[in-house]
Amino acid sequence: GLVGISIVLCNVTALPKECVQVGYKIGALGMAMLQSHFEYSELKSRVNHTYSYVLQHSDPVQKCAERARKGYGFGITSGDTVFAFLNANGEIRYSILAGANLPDLLCEADKYLAIIGDHGNTLSRSYMLVYRETISALIDNGENTSLTTTTENGEKEAANDAIYLDRQSETLSFHKVLQSFWLGYHDRCYHYSEKLLETKDSGKHHRLVTLFYHGLNSFVLLRKGKFTKRCAQVYKIAHSALKEAEELSRWNYRNKVNLLEAEKYSFQGYNKEARNSYGAAIMSARSSKFFHEQGLACELAAFHCQRNGDLEQARKFFDQARTCYKKWGSSVKVESISNEIDQLSFSESAAVEVQIGTA
Protein backbone atom coordinates (compact mmCIF):
# COMPACT_ATOMS: atom_id res chain seq x y z
CA GLY A 1 0.00 0.00 0.00
CA LEU A 2 2.72 2.49 0.96
CA VAL A 3 4.75 1.66 -2.13
CA GLY A 4 1.65 2.15 -4.28
CA ILE A 5 1.03 5.58 -2.75
CA SER A 6 4.65 6.55 -3.36
CA ILE A 7 4.33 5.65 -7.05
CA VAL A 8 1.38 8.02 -7.47
CA LEU A 9 3.22 10.85 -5.72
CA CYS A 10 6.37 10.34 -7.77
CA ASN A 11 4.89 9.89 -11.22
CA VAL A 12 1.85 12.11 -11.64
CA THR A 13 3.18 14.82 -13.93
CA ALA A 14 1.19 17.68 -12.40
CA LEU A 15 2.50 17.13 -8.87
CA PRO A 16 5.47 19.27 -7.68
CA LYS A 17 8.87 17.99 -6.59
CA GLU A 18 7.85 18.18 -2.92
CA CYS A 19 5.36 15.38 -3.60
CA VAL A 20 8.11 13.31 -5.20
CA GLN A 21 10.28 13.82 -2.11
CA VAL A 22 7.44 12.73 0.16
CA GLY A 23 6.67 9.81 -2.15
CA TYR A 24 10.28 8.63 -1.99
CA LYS A 25 10.19 8.63 1.82
CA ILE A 26 6.86 6.80 1.91
CA GLY A 27 8.17 4.20 -0.53
CA ALA A 28 11.35 3.69 1.51
CA LEU A 29 9.23 3.21 4.64
CA GLY A 30 7.04 0.67 2.86
CA MET A 31 10.06 -1.28 1.64
CA ALA A 32 11.62 -1.25 5.12
CA MET A 33 8.39 -2.61 6.64
CA LEU A 34 8.20 -5.35 4.04
CA GLN A 35 11.77 -6.41 4.63
CA SER A 36 11.59 -6.23 8.43
CA HIS A 37 8.18 -7.62 9.30
CA PHE A 38 6.96 -9.77 6.42
CA GLU A 39 8.08 -12.83 4.51
CA TYR A 40 7.62 -11.66 0.96
CA SER A 41 10.01 -13.81 -1.07
CA GLU A 42 7.27 -14.64 -3.57
CA LEU A 43 6.48 -10.93 -3.98
CA LYS A 44 10.05 -9.70 -4.42
CA SER A 45 9.85 -9.55 -8.20
CA ARG A 46 6.61 -7.54 -8.09
CA VAL A 47 7.86 -5.19 -5.38
CA ASN A 48 11.16 -4.57 -7.18
CA HIS A 49 9.38 -3.71 -10.41
CA THR A 50 6.84 -1.46 -8.71
CA TYR A 51 9.38 0.33 -6.51
CA SER A 52 11.56 1.11 -9.54
CA TYR A 53 9.00 3.76 -10.54
CA VAL A 54 9.92 5.57 -7.33
CA LEU A 55 13.66 5.07 -7.43
CA GLN A 56 14.02 6.35 -11.00
CA HIS A 57 13.45 9.89 -9.74
CA SER A 58 16.10 9.85 -7.03
CA ASP A 59 18.62 7.02 -7.33
CA PRO A 60 21.35 6.63 -9.96
CA VAL A 61 19.79 5.14 -13.07
CA GLN A 62 22.44 2.40 -13.00
CA LYS A 63 21.12 1.36 -9.58
CA CYS A 64 17.62 1.16 -11.03
CA ALA A 65 18.91 -1.18 -13.74
CA GLU A 66 20.64 -3.34 -11.14
CA ARG A 67 17.50 -3.53 -9.02
CA ALA A 68 15.46 -4.57 -12.06
CA ARG A 69 18.04 -7.26 -12.83
CA LYS A 70 17.62 -8.65 -9.31
CA GLY A 71 13.84 -8.45 -9.68
CA TYR A 72 14.10 -10.61 -12.78
CA GLY A 73 16.03 -13.20 -10.79
CA PHE A 74 13.48 -13.16 -7.98
CA GLY A 75 10.67 -13.66 -10.47
CA ILE A 76 12.30 -16.58 -12.26
CA THR A 77 13.16 -18.24 -8.95
CA SER A 78 9.62 -17.91 -7.58
CA GLY A 79 7.92 -18.78 -10.87
CA ASP A 80 6.42 -15.30 -11.29
CA THR A 81 7.43 -14.95 -14.94
CA VAL A 82 5.08 -12.03 -15.64
CA PHE A 83 6.91 -9.73 -13.24
CA ALA A 84 10.24 -11.34 -14.04
CA PHE A 85 9.85 -10.16 -17.64
CA LEU A 86 8.62 -6.72 -16.57
CA ASN A 87 11.83 -6.42 -14.58
CA ALA A 88 13.84 -7.59 -17.59
CA ASN A 89 12.30 -4.80 -19.65
CA GLY A 90 13.08 -2.37 -16.85
CA GLU A 91 16.71 -3.42 -16.78
CA ILE A 92 17.15 -2.83 -20.51
CA ARG A 93 15.27 0.49 -20.43
CA TYR A 94 17.33 1.88 -17.56
CA SER A 95 20.55 0.55 -19.05
CA ILE A 96 19.89 2.40 -22.33
CA LEU A 97 19.41 5.64 -20.39
CA ALA A 98 22.54 4.97 -18.33
CA GLY A 99 24.69 4.67 -21.43
CA ALA A 100 25.60 1.02 -20.85
CA ASN A 101 27.83 -0.64 -23.43
CA LEU A 102 25.55 -1.14 -26.41
CA PRO A 103 26.88 -4.44 -27.85
CA ASP A 104 26.69 -6.01 -24.37
CA LEU A 105 23.20 -4.63 -23.96
CA LEU A 106 22.17 -6.04 -27.34
CA CYS A 107 23.28 -9.51 -26.21
CA GLU A 108 21.32 -9.10 -22.97
CA ALA A 109 18.18 -8.03 -24.85
CA ASP A 110 18.48 -11.00 -27.21
CA LYS A 111 18.86 -13.33 -24.24
CA TYR A 112 15.69 -11.97 -22.69
CA LEU A 113 13.82 -12.09 -26.00
CA ALA A 114 14.58 -15.78 -26.34
CA ILE A 115 13.40 -16.57 -22.81
CA ILE A 116 10.29 -14.38 -23.07
CA GLY A 117 9.47 -15.97 -26.41
CA ASP A 118 9.68 -19.45 -24.90
CA HIS A 119 7.06 -18.43 -22.33
CA GLY A 120 4.78 -16.80 -24.88
CA ASN A 121 4.56 -13.43 -23.12
CA THR A 122 3.68 -11.33 -26.15
CA LEU A 123 3.32 -7.99 -24.33
CA SER A 124 6.74 -8.11 -22.67
CA ARG A 125 8.26 -9.32 -25.91
CA SER A 126 6.78 -6.42 -27.87
CA TYR A 127 8.32 -3.90 -25.47
CA MET A 128 11.67 -5.66 -25.54
CA LEU A 129 11.63 -5.48 -29.34
CA VAL A 130 11.19 -1.70 -29.12
CA TYR A 131 14.19 -1.44 -26.79
CA ARG A 132 16.23 -3.72 -29.01
CA GLU A 133 15.45 -1.57 -32.04
CA THR A 134 16.83 1.47 -30.21
CA ILE A 135 19.99 -0.36 -29.18
CA SER A 136 20.51 -1.54 -32.76
CA ALA A 137 19.97 1.98 -34.11
CA LEU A 138 22.48 3.43 -31.64
CA ILE A 139 25.11 0.84 -32.54
CA ASP A 140 25.08 1.03 -36.33
CA ASN A 141 21.67 2.39 -37.37
CA GLY A 142 20.55 -1.21 -37.70
CA GLU A 143 22.82 -2.02 -40.64
CA ASN A 144 24.26 -5.20 -39.15
CA THR A 145 22.43 -5.60 -35.85
CA SER A 146 18.71 -5.38 -36.71
CA LEU A 147 16.58 -8.47 -36.38
CA THR A 148 15.91 -10.32 -39.62
CA THR A 149 12.62 -11.67 -38.27
CA THR A 150 10.88 -8.38 -37.51
CA THR A 151 8.25 -8.98 -40.21
CA GLU A 152 7.58 -12.61 -39.40
CA ASN A 153 4.59 -13.90 -37.49
CA GLY A 154 5.29 -13.10 -33.83
CA GLU A 155 6.51 -9.55 -34.28
CA LYS A 156 4.01 -8.72 -36.98
CA GLU A 157 1.07 -9.93 -34.92
CA ALA A 158 2.21 -7.94 -31.88
CA ALA A 159 2.86 -4.83 -33.94
CA ASN A 160 -0.58 -4.92 -35.50
CA ASP A 161 -2.44 -5.61 -32.25
CA ALA A 162 -4.41 -2.47 -31.35
CA ILE A 163 -4.08 -3.20 -27.63
CA TYR A 164 -0.30 -3.27 -27.80
CA LEU A 165 -0.16 -0.24 -30.07
CA ASP A 166 -2.22 1.76 -27.57
CA ARG A 167 -0.12 0.67 -24.62
CA GLN A 168 3.11 1.25 -26.48
CA SER A 169 2.32 4.61 -28.09
CA GLU A 170 4.21 6.62 -25.48
CA THR A 171 7.10 4.16 -25.42
CA LEU A 172 7.35 4.19 -29.22
CA SER A 173 7.41 7.99 -29.33
CA PHE A 174 10.01 8.11 -26.59
CA HIS A 175 12.32 5.71 -28.39
CA LYS A 176 11.84 7.55 -31.68
CA VAL A 177 13.07 10.65 -29.83
CA LEU A 178 16.18 8.80 -28.68
CA GLN A 179 16.91 7.27 -32.05
CA SER A 180 16.33 10.40 -34.12
CA PHE A 181 18.34 12.63 -31.78
CA TRP A 182 21.43 10.44 -31.73
CA LEU A 183 21.25 9.76 -35.47
CA GLY A 184 20.96 13.46 -36.28
CA TYR A 185 17.38 13.49 -37.61
CA HIS A 186 16.52 16.82 -36.02
CA ASP A 187 13.10 17.46 -37.59
CA ARG A 188 12.02 13.95 -36.66
CA CYS A 189 13.28 14.40 -33.11
CA TYR A 190 11.24 17.60 -32.84
CA HIS A 191 8.12 15.83 -34.13
CA TYR A 192 8.27 12.89 -31.72
CA SER A 193 9.25 15.08 -28.76
CA GLU A 194 6.22 17.29 -29.32
CA LYS A 195 4.03 14.23 -29.78
CA LEU A 196 5.10 12.72 -26.46
CA LEU A 197 4.86 15.99 -24.55
CA GLU A 198 1.32 16.53 -25.85
CA THR A 199 0.28 13.25 -24.24
CA LYS A 200 -1.25 14.26 -20.91
CA ASP A 201 -0.80 10.92 -19.19
CA SER A 202 2.80 10.30 -20.29
CA GLY A 203 5.16 9.21 -17.52
CA LYS A 204 7.13 11.90 -15.69
CA HIS A 205 10.46 10.13 -16.24
CA HIS A 206 9.88 9.81 -19.99
CA ARG A 207 8.95 13.51 -20.11
CA LEU A 208 12.12 14.60 -18.32
CA VAL A 209 14.43 12.67 -20.61
CA THR A 210 12.48 13.82 -23.66
CA LEU A 211 12.78 17.46 -22.54
CA PHE A 212 16.54 17.08 -22.29
CA TYR A 213 16.92 15.90 -25.88
CA HIS A 214 14.19 18.24 -27.13
CA GLY A 215 15.99 21.18 -25.52
CA LEU A 216 19.33 20.32 -27.11
CA ASN A 217 17.72 19.58 -30.45
CA SER A 218 15.94 22.93 -30.40
CA PHE A 219 19.24 24.82 -30.57
CA VAL A 220 20.16 22.90 -33.72
CA LEU A 221 16.83 23.88 -35.27
CA LEU A 222 17.14 27.49 -34.11
CA ARG A 223 20.49 27.77 -35.89
CA LYS A 224 18.71 26.55 -39.03
CA GLY A 225 15.86 29.02 -38.55
CA LYS A 226 13.25 26.29 -38.01
CA PHE A 227 10.34 26.32 -35.53
CA THR A 228 11.93 29.41 -33.99
CA LYS A 229 9.06 30.51 -31.75
CA ARG A 230 8.42 27.07 -30.26
CA CYS A 231 12.11 26.16 -29.97
CA ALA A 232 12.77 29.32 -28.00
CA GLN A 233 10.12 28.18 -25.53
CA VAL A 234 11.39 24.61 -25.31
CA TYR A 235 14.69 25.57 -23.63
CA LYS A 236 12.89 27.40 -20.82
CA ILE A 237 10.52 24.49 -20.22
CA ALA A 238 13.31 21.89 -20.37
CA HIS A 239 15.71 23.85 -18.18
CA SER A 240 13.06 24.50 -15.52
CA ALA A 241 11.97 20.84 -15.38
CA LEU A 242 15.53 19.48 -15.28
CA LYS A 243 16.65 22.00 -12.63
CA GLU A 244 13.81 20.75 -10.45
CA ALA A 245 14.75 17.12 -11.16
CA GLU A 246 18.37 17.93 -10.29
CA GLU A 247 17.28 18.81 -6.76
CA LEU A 248 16.14 15.21 -6.37
CA SER A 249 19.05 13.56 -8.19
CA ARG A 250 22.24 15.44 -9.01
CA TRP A 251 23.69 12.16 -10.26
CA ASN A 252 21.09 11.77 -13.02
CA TYR A 253 20.44 15.38 -14.00
CA ARG A 254 23.29 17.76 -13.18
CA ASN A 255 25.19 17.06 -16.41
CA LYS A 256 21.99 17.55 -18.39
CA VAL A 257 21.34 20.96 -16.84
CA ASN A 258 24.96 21.97 -17.46
CA LEU A 259 24.79 20.93 -21.10
CA LEU A 260 21.52 22.76 -21.75
CA GLU A 261 23.03 25.90 -20.22
CA ALA A 262 26.17 25.49 -22.34
CA GLU A 263 24.12 25.34 -25.52
CA LYS A 264 22.14 28.40 -24.47
CA TYR A 265 25.33 30.41 -23.82
CA SER A 266 26.82 29.23 -27.09
CA PHE A 267 23.72 30.24 -29.03
CA GLN A 268 23.73 33.65 -27.36
CA GLY A 269 27.41 34.17 -28.16
CA TYR A 270 28.75 34.03 -24.60
CA ASN A 271 31.94 32.12 -25.37
CA LYS A 272 33.50 32.04 -21.89
CA GLU A 273 30.29 31.04 -20.12
CA ALA A 274 29.63 28.39 -22.75
CA ARG A 275 33.08 26.83 -22.35
CA ASN A 276 32.70 26.75 -18.57
CA SER A 277 29.33 25.06 -18.83
CA TYR A 278 30.56 22.53 -21.40
CA GLY A 279 33.42 21.69 -19.04
CA ALA A 280 30.99 21.26 -16.15
CA ALA A 281 28.76 19.02 -18.28
CA ILE A 282 31.71 16.83 -19.27
CA MET A 283 32.92 16.49 -15.70
CA SER A 284 29.49 15.74 -14.22
CA ALA A 285 28.68 13.18 -16.93
CA ARG A 286 32.03 11.48 -16.31
CA SER A 287 31.36 11.48 -12.56
CA SER A 288 27.97 9.80 -13.12
CA LYS A 289 29.54 7.30 -15.55
CA PHE A 290 27.31 8.44 -18.43
CA PHE A 291 29.82 7.79 -21.20
CA HIS A 292 27.27 8.57 -23.93
CA GLU A 293 26.38 11.96 -22.48
CA GLN A 294 30.02 12.71 -21.72
CA GLY A 295 30.69 12.09 -25.40
CA LEU A 296 27.74 14.28 -26.34
CA ALA A 297 29.03 17.15 -24.19
CA CYS A 298 32.48 16.84 -25.80
CA GLU A 299 30.91 16.75 -29.27
CA LEU A 300 28.81 19.87 -28.68
CA ALA A 301 31.80 21.64 -27.10
CA ALA A 302 33.80 20.82 -30.24
CA PHE A 303 31.13 22.36 -32.46
CA HIS A 304 31.12 25.44 -30.25
CA CYS A 305 34.88 25.82 -30.60
CA GLN A 306 34.61 25.24 -34.34
CA ARG A 307 31.99 27.96 -34.69
CA ASN A 308 34.28 30.32 -32.79
CA GLY A 309 37.36 29.54 -34.90
CA ASP A 310 39.28 27.53 -32.28
CA LEU A 311 40.00 24.52 -34.48
CA GLU A 312 42.77 23.13 -32.26
CA GLN A 313 40.50 22.88 -29.23
CA ALA A 314 37.68 21.57 -31.42
CA ARG A 315 39.91 18.69 -32.50
CA LYS A 316 40.70 17.85 -28.86
CA PHE A 317 37.04 17.77 -27.95
CA PHE A 318 36.18 15.64 -31.00
CA ASP A 319 38.92 13.19 -30.00
CA GLN A 320 37.46 12.98 -26.49
CA ALA A 321 33.97 12.47 -27.89
CA ARG A 322 35.16 9.64 -30.13
CA THR A 323 36.81 7.92 -27.14
CA CYS A 324 33.56 8.13 -25.16
CA TYR A 325 31.48 6.81 -28.03
CA LYS A 326 33.87 3.88 -28.43
CA LYS A 327 33.31 3.01 -24.76
CA TRP A 328 29.59 3.28 -25.36
CA GLY A 329 29.91 0.93 -28.32
CA SER A 330 28.22 3.20 -30.85
CA SER A 331 29.87 2.61 -34.21
CA VAL A 332 27.56 5.10 -35.91
CA LYS A 333 28.64 7.91 -33.57
CA VAL A 334 32.31 6.96 -33.82
CA GLU A 335 32.04 7.14 -37.60
CA SER A 336 30.22 10.47 -37.42
CA ILE A 337 32.90 12.02 -35.20
CA SER A 338 35.67 10.59 -37.37
CA ASN A 339 34.09 12.35 -40.34
CA GLU A 340 34.02 15.61 -38.39
CA ILE A 341 37.72 15.23 -37.57
CA ASP A 342 38.52 14.56 -41.23
CA GLN A 343 36.63 17.68 -42.28
CA LEU A 344 38.43 19.65 -39.59
CA SER A 345 41.78 18.44 -40.89
CA PHE A 346 40.77 19.53 -44.39
CA SER A 347 39.80 22.98 -43.10
CA GLU A 348 43.10 23.32 -41.25
CA SER A 349 45.06 22.32 -44.36
CA ALA A 350 43.12 24.80 -46.48
CA ALA A 351 43.80 27.55 -43.93
CA VAL A 352 47.54 26.80 -44.00
CA GLU A 353 47.60 26.91 -47.82
CA VAL A 354 45.87 30.30 -47.76
CA GLN A 355 48.44 31.60 -45.28
CA ILE A 356 51.32 30.34 -47.41
CA GLY A 357 49.78 31.83 -50.54
CA THR A 358 49.42 35.26 -48.95
CA ALA A 359 52.86 35.25 -47.28
N, C-alpha and C positions, 0 to 999 in steps of 0.2 A: 503494500500500500504506500509506504513512504517513498520507495523508489519510483512508483508510478506518479506520485505527486511531483517529485523532483523533475521528472521528464517533462511534464506540462510546463512547469516554471522555466525550464531551461530552453525549451524549443518553440514556444509560441512567439512568433515574430514580433508581435505588437508589445510584448512585455519588456520593460527596461532591464538594464544589467543588474540592478539590485535584486530583481526576482531570480535571475540566474544564480547570483551569489547565494541567495537563500535556498534555491533549489539544490545547489551543490551540497550545502550543509545537510539538508534533509536527506538527500540520497546517501551521503556518507554515513549518517546516523542509521538509516535503514539497512545498509550493508553491514555495519558493525553489529546490529541486533541480530541479523540473520546468522552471521558467523559465530556470535557468542552464545546464542540461546537456542538455536534451532539446528536440527540435522537436515541439511538441504542439499545433499550430494546430488540427488536426482534433478534438482532445480538449478544447479550451477550454470548450465549452459544457457538457460533462459534468463537468469539474473545477469550474467555477464553481457549478453546481447543487449538487454534492456538498459542496463546501467551505462553502457557505452554512449548512449545518447545524452547522458549527463556529462561524462568525462570529456567528451570531444570539445567542450567549451572551456575547459580549464587545464587539463593535463596535456603533456606533450603528445602529439598525434602518434608518435612512435609507440608510446605506452598504450594508446588505444588499440593499435594494431596487435600488440603483444597480448593484450587482454582478450581480444577477439580470437586470437590463435588458441589461447588456453580454453576459451569457451567452446571452441570446436572440439577440442580433446575431451572436455567434460561431456559434451553431447554424444560423441561417438561411444565413449565408455559406458554411458548410462542408457544408450539406445534411443536417445532423443535426437533423431537425425534431422528433424525439421529445424530445430534451433542450432544444431551443429552446423548446418549449411548456411543459416543466417549469419552465424559467427564467421564462417569462412568468407562470405561475401564482405562482411565488415572488415576482416583482416586485409583483403585485397584493396578495398576502397581506401582505408586509412593509409595503407602502404603507398598507394599512388600519390596521395597528398603529401606524404612524408618524403617523397623523392627517393624511395628505395630503388636498389639496382633493378633496372627494367628487365634484362634477360632472366635474372633469378625470379623476378615476380611473374614473368610469363610462364616459367616452368611450374611455379606454385599454382597459378590459375589453371593451367592445363591438368595438373594433378587433381585439383578440386573438381574440375569439369568432368573428369572421368568417373570420380566417385559419386558425384551428384547424379550423373547420367545413369549409373548402375542402380541407383535407388529410385529413379523415375521422378525426381522432384523438378518439375518443369519450371516453376516460378523461380526458384533459386538458380537454376541453370540459365534462365533467360537473363537474369541480372549479371551473372558471372560472365556471360558472353559480351555484355555491354562493357564491363570492366576490361575484359581481354582485348576488345577492339581498341580501347584507348591505349592500353599498354603497347599493342602492336603498332599503332599509329605513332606513338612517341619513340619507338625504337627505330623504325625505318619506313614510316608511313604505310606500313602493311605490305611492302614489296615482297619480303621473304618470310614474314612472320604471321600473316593473316591465315585464318582457318580456311581450308579448301572445302569444308563441308557446310559453309554458312547458308547455302541455298538448299540443302537436303532436308529431308522430312522433319527431323526434330526441331531444328532452328526455324525453319520456315513456318511450321505450325505455331510455334511460340510467338514468332514475330507478327503473325497475322491474327492472333487471338486478341479480341477487343479488350478483354479484361486485363491482359498483360500490358497492352499498349497504354491503357488508362493509368495503370499503376506505375508504369515506367516513364511516363511523359516527362516528369521533372528530372528523373535520372538521365534520360536520353539528352535532354537539353543541356544539363550540367556537363555531361561528358563531351557534347559537341562544343561547348565553350572551351573546355580544356584542350581538345584536339585542335580546334581552329586557331586558338591563341598560339600554341607552341609551334604549329606548322606555318604560321604567318598569314592565315586567311583572316584578315582584319575585319572586312565587312561581315563575314560569316560569324565571327566572334561577337561582333556587335549585335547581330540579329538574334542569336541564341541567348546572349546575356539579357537582352531586353525581354525576350520571351519568358525566360525563367523568372525574372524579377516582377513581371506582370502577374505571375501566378500567386494568388493571395495566400494559399495554404502551403507554399513551398517551405522546406525546412530551413531553419535559421542558419545552420552550418553551411548548407549549400549556397545560401544567399551571400554569406560572408566571403566565401572563396570566390564566388562569381563576381562580386563587387571588386575584389582585388584585381582580377584579370580584366574586368570591364574598365576599371579605372586606368590601368596601364595601356590598354588597347585604345582608349579614348584619345590619349596624347598622340598616338600614331595617326589616328584619323584627323585630329585637329591640324596636324602638320600638313595633311593632304587637303585640308579645307572641307572635310566631309562631316555631316551631322554636327556642325559647330555648336549650335545652341544647346542641344542635348548633351554632347560630350563635355561641354563646360560645366554642366550640372553634375555629371556623373562623378567627377573627381571629388566634389564636395560631399556627395552622398557616401561614396566609398571611403573617403578619409575619415569622416565622422563615425561610420559604423566600425571601421577597423581600429580606430583609436579607442573606442569603447570596448571592443573585444580584447585589445591589448591590456586593458586594466585587469582582465580576468586571466589572461595567459600571455605573458611577454614572450615566452618560448615560441608560441605558434604565430604571433602576430607582429612582434616588434619589427622584424625585417621587412614585413609587408608595408607597414606604415612608413618606414624609412625610405623604401623604394618609391612609393607613391609621391612622397615629398620631394625626392630627388628629381623625378620626372617633372613635377610642377616647377621646381626652380629652374631646371634646364629649359623648359618651354618658355618661361618668363625671361630667360637670359641672365639669370643670376648664377654665374659660373662657379664662384667660390662656394656658395651655399649648396649648389648641386653636387659638387665634388665631395663635400663633407657628408652629405646625405647618402650618396652612392657608397662611400667608404663605410658608413654606419650600417647600411643595408648588407654589404658584403660580410662585415664582421658578425652581425647578428645572425645572418643565415648560416654562416660557418659554425657559430656557437650552438645553434639548434640542429646542426647536422642536416640541413636542407641543401644538399649538393645542387639540386636542380635550380633552386631559387638563388643560391650563391652564384651559380653560373649565369643566371638571368641578370642579376645585379651587375656582374662584371660586363656582360654583353651590352647592357644599356649604358653603362658608364663609358664603354669604348665608343659607342655611337655619339655620346655627348662630347667626348674629346675630339672625335673626328669632325663633328659639326663646328667645333671651336678651333680647328686647325692644329691641334696637338696630336699629330700622327704617331709620334713615338710612344706616348702614353696610351693611345688607342690600341696600338699593337700589344702592349703589355696586358691590357685588360682583355683583349680578345684571346690571348694565350691562356690567361687564367680561366676564362669562360670555357674554352675548349677542354682544359684539364677537368673542370667540374662536370662537363657534359659526358666526358669519357667515364668518369666515376659513376655517373647516373646510368650509363649504358645506352645513351641516345645517339645512335649513328647518324640520324637525320640532322640533329643539332650540331654534332661534330663536323659534319660535311658543310653545313651552312656557315659555321664560323670559319672553317678552313677557306671557304670561298671569299669571305670578308677579308681575311688576312691576305689572300692572293691579290684581291683588288687594291688593298692598302699598299702592298708592295709595288704594284703597278703605278699607283698614284705617286709614291715616293720616288720611283725611278723617273717618272715623267717630270717631277719637280726638279730633280737633280739635272736632267737634260736641259731644262729651261734656264737654270742658273748658269750652266756651262755655256750655253748659247749666248747669254747676255753678258758674260764676263768679258 
